[in-house]
């Protein structure tokens, strides 16, 4: 084999190794599967999904500071590509005031082992900041509510 042939073989081998390493990296995280989990969006660092099977919509009670407001309880999954970790959180939304609070969150590593968990069931609601991932999730929750209401009308 000529020197040129060896050089081509090395390039092919390097390309093959690169492709295999990219495939292994991309396959490390298995995103939640539809139709239960709805993909909201992602970028180079984060991905977000909402559990459509357990999303619940209701009117706030008198014990709640914003009684008679439209509210939602949803489970979310956020994937952090930089750390190869994900969190599943139970979030409550006040759809009229555009506010959210996280009731519970559990953090997992890439081997699906719990690395942290916290319960914030008495946390205060916080404003949803315009132009953030939080607003994208809020919009998805509102869209899910509207979709369910439209389906009931049919």
TORPA-4810 file (N, C-alpha, C, O; in nm, 3 decimals):
<nodes>
NODE_1_0.085_-0.117_0.000_0.000_0.000_0.000_0.089_0.124_0.000_0.191_0.127_0.069_X
NODE_2_0.051_0.223_-0.077_0.132_0.344_-0.088_0.112_0.433_0.034_0.022_0.412_0.115_X
NODE_3_0.198_0.531_0.045_0.192_0.627_0.155_0.062_0.706_0.148_0.003_0.739_0.252_X
NODE_4_0.016_0.737_0.027_-0.110_0.808_0.010_-0.227_0.722_0.057_-0.321_0.773_0.118_X
NODE_5_-0.224_0.592_0.029_-0.330_0.501_0.072_-0.336_0.489_0.224_-0.445_0.482_0.281_X
NODE_6_-0.220_0.488_0.290_-0.215_0.482_0.437_-0.275_0.609_0.495_-0.347_0.603_0.594_X
NODE_7_-0.245_0.723_0.436_-0.297_0.851_0.484_-0.450_0.854_0.473_-0.518_0.902_0.564_X
NODE_8_-0.504_0.804_0.361_-0.649_0.799_0.343_-0.712_0.706_0.446_-0.817_0.737_0.502_X
NODE_9_-0.650_0.592_0.470_-0.701_0.496_0.568_-0.704_0.558_0.709_-0.799_0.538_0.784_X
NODE_10_-0.600_0.633_0.743_-0.595_0.700_0.874_-0.708_0.801_0.887_-0.772_0.812_0.992_X
NODE_11_-0.734_0.876_0.779_-0.842_0.975_0.782_-0.978_0.907_0.799_-1.062_0.954_0.875_X
NODE_12_-0.998_0.797_0.728_-1.123_0.723_0.739_-1.140_0.668_0.880_-1.249_0.674_0.937_X
NODE_13_-1.033_0.614_0.936_-1.037_0.560_1.072_-1.067_0.670_1.173_-1.147_0.650_1.265_X
NODE_14_-1.003_0.785_1.157_-1.029_0.898_1.248_-1.174_0.944_1.238_-1.237_0.974_1.339_X
NODE_15_-1.225_0.950_1.115_-1.364_0.990_1.095_-1.460_0.890_1.158_-1.560_0.929_1.218_X
NODE_16_-1.431_0.762_1.145_-1.514_0.658_1.205_-1.514_0.669_1.357_-1.620_0.659_1.420_X
NODE_17_-1.398_0.689_1.417_-1.387_0.704_1.562_-1.466_0.828_1.608_-1.535_0.824_1.709_X
NODE_18_-1.454_0.937_1.533_-1.527_1.059_1.566_-1.678_1.036_1.561_-1.750_1.076_1.652_X
NODE_19_-1.725_0.971_1.455_-1.868_0.942_1.443_-1.918_0.853_1.556_-2.026_0.876_1.610_X
NODE_20_-1.841_0.752_1.591_-1.881_0.663_1.700_-1.885_0.737_1.834_-1.974_0.712_1.915_X
NODE_21_-1.790_0.826_1.857_-1.790_0.900_1.984_-1.908_0.996_1.990_-1.967_1.015_2.096_X
NODE_22_-1.944_1.058_1.877_-2.061_1.146_1.875_-2.189_1.068_1.899_-2.277_1.113_1.972_X
NODE_23_-2.199_0.952_1.840_-2.317_0.867_1.858_-2.330_0.826_2.004_-2.440_0.829_2.060_X
NODE_24_-2.221_0.790_2.067_-2.224_0.750_2.208_-2.265_0.867_2.296_-2.339_0.849_2.392_X
NODE_25_-2.217_0.987_2.263_-2.251_1.105_2.342_-2.399_1.137_2.326_-2.467_1.165_2.425_X
NODE_26_-2.449_1.134_2.205_-2.589_1.167_2.181_-2.683_1.062_2.239_-2.796_1.095_2.276_X
NODE_27_-2.639_0.940_2.247_-2.725_0.833_2.296_-2.723_0.823_2.448_-2.795_0.740_2.505_X
NODE_28_-2.643_0.904_2.515_-2.630_0.896_2.660_-2.762_0.932_2.728_-2.798_0.871_2.829_X
NODE_29_-2.834_1.028_2.676_-2.961_1.071_2.735_-3.075_1.020_2.651_-3.080_1.043_2.530_X
NODE_30_-3.167_0.951_2.714_-3.287_0.903_2.646_-3.402_0.995_2.683_-3.453_0.988_2.795_X
NODE_31_-3.444_1.082_2.591_-3.551_1.177_2.625_-3.682_1.105_2.652_-3.705_0.995_2.601_X
NODE_32_-3.769_1.167_2.731_-3.901_1.108_2.755_-3.974_1.088_2.623_-3.957_1.166_2.529_X
NODE_33_-4.054_0.985_2.617_-4.117_0.949_2.490_-4.262_0.998_2.481_-4.337_0.994_2.578_X
NODE_34_-4.297_1.045_2.361_-4.437_1.080_2.338_-4.522_0.954_2.335_-4.464_0.847_2.318_X
NODE_35_-4.650_0.957_2.349_-4.732_1.077_2.354_-4.747_1.133_2.496_-4.796_1.245_2.512_X
NODE_36_-4.704_1.059_2.598_-4.719_1.109_2.734_-4.638_1.236_2.757_-4.692_1.335_2.808_X
NODE_37_-4.512_1.236_2.721_-4.425_1.351_2.740_-4.420_1.432_2.611_-4.387_1.380_2.505_X
NODE_38_-4.453_1.559_2.622_-4.453_1.649_2.508_-4.327_1.734_2.513_-4.301_1.802_2.612_X
NODE_39_-4.251_1.731_2.405_-4.128_1.809_2.397_-4.164_1.955_2.378_-4.234_1.990_2.283_X
NODE_40_-4.116_2.041_2.468_-4.144_2.184_2.461_-4.040_2.256_2.376_-4.072_2.343_2.296_X
NODE_41_-3.914_2.217_2.395_-3.808_2.280_2.319_-3.673_2.249_2.380_-3.663_2.192_2.489_X
NODE_42_-3.569_2.288_2.309_-3.433_2.267_2.359_-3.337_2.359_2.286_-3.368_2.415_2.181_X
NODE_43_-3.220_2.373_2.346_-3.110_2.443_2.281_-2.985_2.360_2.304_-2.995_2.241_2.336_X
NODE_44_-2.870_2.418_2.289_-2.745_2.343_2.304_-2.721_2.296_2.447_-2.641_2.206_2.470_X
NODE_45_-2.790_2.357_2.544_-2.763_2.327_2.684_-2.878_2.257_2.756_-2.854_2.173_2.843_X
NODE_46_-3.003_2.290_2.721_-3.118_2.238_2.796_-3.226_2.185_2.703_-3.240_2.229_2.588_X
NODE_47_-3.302_2.089_2.754_-3.421_2.039_2.687_-3.532_2.031_2.789_-3.507_2.007_2.907_X
NODE_48_-3.657_2.052_2.745_-3.770_2.052_2.839_-3.886_1.974_2.781_-3.917_1.982_2.662_X
NODE_49_-3.952_1.896_2.870_-4.069_1.815_2.835_-4.175_1.835_2.943_-4.143_1.860_3.059_X
NODE_50_-4.302_1.823_2.903_-4.413_1.830_2.997_-4.490_1.698_2.991_-4.511_1.644_2.883_X
NODE_51_-4.530_1.648_3.107_-4.607_1.524_3.115_-4.754_1.558_3.093_-4.820_1.612_3.181_X
NODE_52_-4.803_1.526_2.975_-4.942_1.561_2.941_-5.044_1.469_3.009_-5.160_1.505_3.024_X
NODE_53_-5.000_1.350_3.050_-5.093_1.255_3.111_-5.136_1.296_3.251_-5.246_1.262_3.294_X
NODE_54_-5.051_1.369_3.323_-5.084_1.404_3.462_-5.114_1.553_3.481_-5.142_1.595_3.593_X
NODE_55_-5.107_1.633_3.375_-5.136_1.776_3.388_-5.281_1.793_3.434_-5.373_1.731_3.381_X
NODE_56_-5.298_1.880_3.533_-5.430_1.902_3.590_-5.458_2.051_3.595_-5.372_2.130_3.635_X
NODE_57_-5.577_2.090_3.553_-5.616_2.231_3.551_-5.735_2.250_3.645_-5.825_2.167_3.650_X
NODE_58_-5.734_2.361_3.719_-5.838_2.383_3.819_-5.848_2.532_3.850_-5.768_2.612_3.804_X
NODE_59_-5.949_2.567_3.929_-5.969_2.704_3.976_-5.915_2.713_4.118_-5.946_2.629_4.203_X
NODE_60_-5.834_2.816_4.145_-5.773_2.834_4.277_-5.877_2.845_4.387_-5.985_2.902_4.367_X
NODE_61_-5.845_2.790_4.504_-5.939_2.790_4.618_-5.923_2.916_4.703_-5.835_2.998_4.678_X
NODE_62_-6.009_2.928_4.803_-6.004_3.045_4.891_-5.877_3.049_4.975_-5.830_3.157_5.011_X
NODE_63_-5.821_2.930_5.006_-5.697_2.925_5.085_-5.579_2.980_5.004_-5.478_3.024_5.059_X
NODE_64_-5.595_2.975_4.874_-5.492_3.021_4.784_-5.505_3.172_4.769_-5.617_3.223_4.754_X
NODE_65_-5.397_3.242_4.771_-5.399_3.388_4.768_-5.467_3.450_4.647_-5.510_3.565_4.653_X
NODE_66_-5.477_3.379_4.539_-5.539_3.430_4.417_-5.662_3.345_4.383_-5.668_3.281_4.278_X
NODE_67_-5.759_3.345_4.474_-5.876_3.258_4.454_-5.948_3.291_4.324_-5.948_3.405_4.278_X
NODE_68_-6.008_3.189_4.267_-6.081_3.196_4.142_-5.992_3.217_4.018_-6.043_3.248_3.910_X
NODE_69_-5.863_3.202_4.034_-5.774_3.210_3.918_-5.761_3.072_3.854_-5.773_2.970_3.921_X
NODE_70_-5.736_3.071_3.724_-5.708_2.946_3.654_-5.568_2.900_3.693_-5.472_2.976_3.686_X
NODE_71_-5.557_2.772_3.734_-5.429_2.718_3.780_-5.399_2.586_3.709_-5.487_2.524_3.649_X
NODE_72_-5.275_2.546_3.719_-5.233_2.419_3.658_-5.127_2.354_3.745_-5.042_2.422_3.802_X
NODE_73_-5.133_2.221_3.753_-5.028_2.140_3.816_-4.970_2.052_3.707_-5.043_1.977_3.642_X
NODE_74_-4.838_2.060_3.686_-4.774_1.981_3.581_-4.642_1.924_3.630_-4.575_1.981_3.716_X
NODE_75_-4.606_1.809_3.572_-4.474_1.750_3.592_-4.389_1.788_3.472_-4.433_1.777_3.358_X
NODE_76_-4.268_1.833_3.500_-4.175_1.876_3.396_-4.047_1.793_3.405_-4.010_1.747_3.513_X
NODE_77_-3.982_1.775_3.292_-3.847_1.718_3.292_-3.756_1.813_3.216_-3.785_1.853_3.104_X
NODE_78_-3.646_1.848_3.282_-3.544_1.936_3.224_-3.415_1.857_3.213_-3.371_1.796_3.310_X
NODE_79_-3.354_1.857_3.096_-3.225_1.790_3.076_-3.117_1.896_3.061_-3.130_1.989_2.982_X
NODE_80_-3.008_1.880_3.139_-2.893_1.970_3.132_-2.782_1.898_3.058_-2.716_1.811_3.114_X
NODE_81_-2.761_1.933_2.931_-2.661_1.865_2.848_-2.519_1.890_2.897_-2.432_1.804_2.882_X
NODE_82_-2.494_2.007_2.957_-2.359_2.038_3.004_-2.316_1.944_3.117_-2.199_1.906_3.125_X
NODE_83_-2.410_1.908_3.203_-2.379_1.820_3.317_-2.421_1.676_3.294_-2.386_1.589_3.374_X
NODE_84_-2.496_1.649_3.187_-2.554_1.519_3.159_-2.638_1.473_3.279_-2.627_1.360_3.326_X
NODE_85_-2.722_1.565_3.326_-2.813_1.539_3.438_-2.952_1.589_3.400_-2.967_1.669_3.308_X
NODE_86_-3.052_1.542_3.474_-3.186_1.591_3.450_-3.261_1.606_3.581_-3.226_1.546_3.682_X
NODE_87_-3.365_1.686_3.577_-3.449_1.709_3.694_-3.594_1.688_3.653_-3.636_1.728_3.545_X
NODE_88_-3.670_1.624_3.741_-3.814_1.612_3.724_-3.877_1.694_3.836_-3.851_1.672_3.954_X
NODE_89_-3.961_1.789_3.797_-4.021_1.879_3.896_-4.172_1.880_3.884_-4.228_1.857_3.776_X
NODE_90_-4.238_1.907_3.996_-4.383_1.923_4.001_-4.408_2.071_4.022_-4.376_2.126_4.127_X
NODE_91_-4.465_2.135_3.922_-4.479_2.280_3.923_-4.626_2.320_3.922_-4.711_2.254_3.863_X
NODE_92_-4.654_2.431_3.990_-4.790_2.485_3.994_-4.788_2.623_3.929_-4.703_2.706_3.960_X
NODE_93_-4.883_2.646_3.840_-4.892_2.772_3.767_-5.021_2.844_3.801_-5.127_2.783_3.812_X
NODE_94_-5.011_2.976_3.817_-5.127_3.064_3.819_-5.132_3.124_3.681_-5.053_3.213_3.648_X
NODE_95_-5.226_3.077_3.599_-5.230_3.118_3.459_-5.281_3.260_3.441_-5.251_3.324_3.340_X
NODE_96_-5.357_3.311_3.538_-5.407_3.448_3.528_-5.300_3.551_3.565_-5.292_3.657_3.502_X
NODE_97_-5.219_3.522_3.664_-5.115_3.615_3.709_-4.979_3.591_3.644_-4.886_3.667_3.667_X
NODE_98_-4.967_3.485_3.561_-4.840_3.450_3.498_-4.731_3.428_3.604_-4.625_3.490_3.600_X
NODE_99_-4.763_3.338_3.700_-4.670_3.307_3.807_-4.654_3.155_3.819_-4.740_3.079_3.774_X
NODE_100_-4.544_3.114_3.881_-4.515_2.971_3.895_-4.444_2.947_4.029_-4.379_3.036_4.084_X
NODE_101_-4.458_2.825_4.078_-4.378_2.780_4.192_-4.350_2.632_4.174_-4.434_2.557_4.124_X
NODE_102_-4.233_2.591_4.217_-4.196_2.450_4.211_-4.228_2.388_4.345_-4.178_2.431_4.449_X
NODE_103_-4.312_2.285_4.342_-4.353_2.218_4.466_-4.253_2.111_4.508_-4.228_2.091_4.626_X
NODE_104_-4.197_2.042_4.409_-4.102_1.934_4.438_-4.010_1.918_4.318_-4.053_1.933_4.203_X
NODE_105_-3.884_1.887_4.344_-3.789_1.861_4.235_-3.692_1.752_4.278_-3.645_1.750_4.391_X
NODE_106_-3.664_1.660_4.186_-3.567_1.554_4.208_-3.466_1.557_4.094_-3.504_1.558_3.976_X
NODE_107_-3.339_1.558_4.130_-3.230_1.566_4.033_-3.167_1.428_4.017_-3.145_1.356_4.114_X
NODE_108_-3.138_1.392_3.892_-3.083_1.261_3.858_-2.954_1.277_3.778_-2.939_1.373_3.701_X
NODE_109_-2.860_1.182_3.796_-2.740_1.182_3.713_-2.766_1.100_3.588_-2.878_1.053_3.565_X
NODE_110_-2.663_1.082_3.506_-2.681_1.011_3.379_-2.709_0.863_3.397_-2.752_0.797_3.302_X
NODE_111_-2.686_0.808_3.516_-2.719_0.667_3.545_-2.856_0.654_3.612_-2.889_0.549_3.667_X
NODE_112_-2.936_0.761_3.608_-3.071_0.766_3.666_-3.071_0.750_3.817_-3.170_0.704_3.874_X
NODE_113_-2.963_0.786_3.881_-2.956_0.783_4.028_-2.988_0.921_4.083_-2.945_1.023_4.028_X
NODE_114_-3.065_0.925_4.192_-3.100_1.052_4.255_-2.974_1.114_4.314_-2.901_1.049_4.388_X
NODE_115_-2.950_1.241_4.280_-2.836_1.313_4.336_-2.879_1.425_4.429_-2.799_1.475_4.509_X
NODE_116_-3.006_1.466_4.420_-3.058_1.568_4.510_-3.210_1.571_4.496_-3.266_1.530_4.395_X
NODE_117_-3.275_1.622_4.599_-3.420_1.632_4.597_-3.462_1.739_4.696_-3.400_1.754_4.802_X
NODE_118_-3.566_1.812_4.663_-3.618_1.907_4.761_-3.768_1.923_4.746_-3.825_1.907_4.638_X
NODE_119_-3.831_1.956_4.859_-3.975_1.976_4.867_-3.998_2.122_4.902_-3.951_2.170_5.005_X
NODE_120_-4.070_2.192_4.816_-4.098_2.334_4.838_-4.248_2.358_4.833_-4.293_2.458_4.777_X
NODE_121_-4.326_2.269_4.891_-4.472_2.280_4.878_-4.529_2.410_4.935_-4.642_2.447_4.903_X
NODE_122_-4.453_2.479_5.019_-4.502_2.605_5.075_-4.430_2.724_5.015_-4.434_2.834_5.071_X
NODE_123_-4.365_2.705_4.903_-4.293_2.814_4.837_-4.391_2.918_4.783_-4.506_2.887_4.751_X
NODE_124_-4.344_3.040_4.775_-4.425_3.147_4.716_-4.419_3.138_4.564_-4.324_3.087_4.507_X
NODE_125_-4.522_3.190_4.502_-4.523_3.200_4.357_-4.424_3.308_4.313_-4.404_3.407_4.383_X
NODE_126_-4.364_3.287_4.198_-4.269_3.383_4.142_-4.315_3.423_4.003_-4.376_3.344_3.931_X
NODE_127_-4.285_3.547_3.966_-4.321_3.594_3.832_-4.247_3.514_3.726_-4.133_3.470_3.747_X
NODE_128_-4.311_3.495_3.614_-4.247_3.431_3.500_-4.180_3.543_3.420_-4.246_3.636_3.374_X
NODE_129_-4.051_3.533_3.404_-3.973_3.638_3.340_-3.988_3.628_3.188_-3.964_3.522_3.130_X
NODE_130_-4.027_3.738_3.123_-4.043_3.736_2.978_-3.911_3.701_2.907_-3.803_3.742_2.948_X
NODE_131_-3.924_3.624_2.799_-3.809_3.590_2.717_-3.722_3.478_2.771_-3.614_3.453_2.718_X
NODE_132_-3.767_3.409_2.876_-3.688_3.301_2.937_-3.749_3.166_2.903_-3.858_3.157_2.846_X
NODE_133_-3.676_3.059_2.938_-3.729_2.924_2.923_-3.857_2.908_3.004_-3.948_2.835_2.964_X
NODE_134_-3.865_2.976_3.118_-3.985_2.971_3.200_-4.108_3.020_3.126_-4.217_2.966_3.144_X
NODE_135_-4.092_3.122_3.043_-4.205_3.172_2.965_-4.243_3.073_2.856_-4.361_3.058_2.824_X
NODE_136_-4.145_3.005_2.798_-4.175_2.904_2.697_-4.258_2.791_2.758_-4.353_2.743_2.697_X
NODE_137_-4.221_2.749_2.880_-4.296_2.644_2.949_-4.437_2.694_2.983_-4.535_2.622_2.963_X
NODE_138_-4.446_2.815_3.035_-4.577_2.873_3.065_-4.667_2.871_2.941_-4.783_2.831_2.948_X
NODE_139_-4.614_2.915_2.827_-4.691_2.915_2.703_-4.735_2.773_2.665_-4.846_2.754_2.615_X
NODE_140_-4.649_2.674_2.689_-4.685_2.535_2.658_-4.797_2.486_2.750_-4.885_2.412_2.706_X
NODE_141_-4.794_2.525_2.877_-4.900_2.487_2.971_-5.033_2.550_2.928_-5.137_2.483_2.929_X
NODE_142_-5.030_2.676_2.890_-5.152_2.743_2.843_-5.204_2.675_2.716_-5.324_2.654_2.702_X
NODE_143_-5.114_2.641_2.624_-5.154_2.573_2.501_-5.216_2.436_2.530_-5.314_2.398_2.467_X
NODE_144_-5.158_2.362_2.625_-5.214_2.233_2.663_-5.355_2.249_2.720_-5.445_2.171_2.687_X
NODE_145_-5.375_2.350_2.804_-5.508_2.376_2.860_-5.607_2.408_2.749_-5.718_2.353_2.747_X
NODE_146_-5.569_2.496_2.657_-5.658_2.533_2.548_-5.689_2.414_2.457_-5.802_2.399_2.411_X
NODE_147_-5.589_2.329_2.433_-5.609_2.210_2.350_-5.710_2.116_2.414_-5.797_2.062_2.346_X
NODE_148_-5.698_2.096_2.545_-5.794_2.009_2.615_-5.934_2.067_2.610_-6.031_1.994_2.589_X
NODE_149_-5.945_2.198_2.631_-6.077_2.262_2.627_-6.140_2.251_2.488_-6.259_2.225_2.477_X
NODE_150_-6.061_2.270_2.384_-6.111_2.259_2.246_-6.151_2.115_2.215_-6.249_2.093_2.144_X
NODE_151_-6.077_2.017_2.266_-6.110_1.876_2.242_-6.243_1.840_2.308_-6.318_1.759_2.254_X
NODE_152_-6.272_1.899_2.423_-6.399_1.870_2.492_-6.518_1.926_2.416_-6.628_1.871_2.423_X
NODE_153_-6.496_2.034_2.343_-6.604_2.098_2.267_-6.643_2.020_2.143_-6.753_2.036_2.091_X
NODE_154_-6.554_1.934_2.096_-6.583_1.860_1.972_-6.684_1.752_1.992_-6.719_1.682_1.897_X
</nodes>
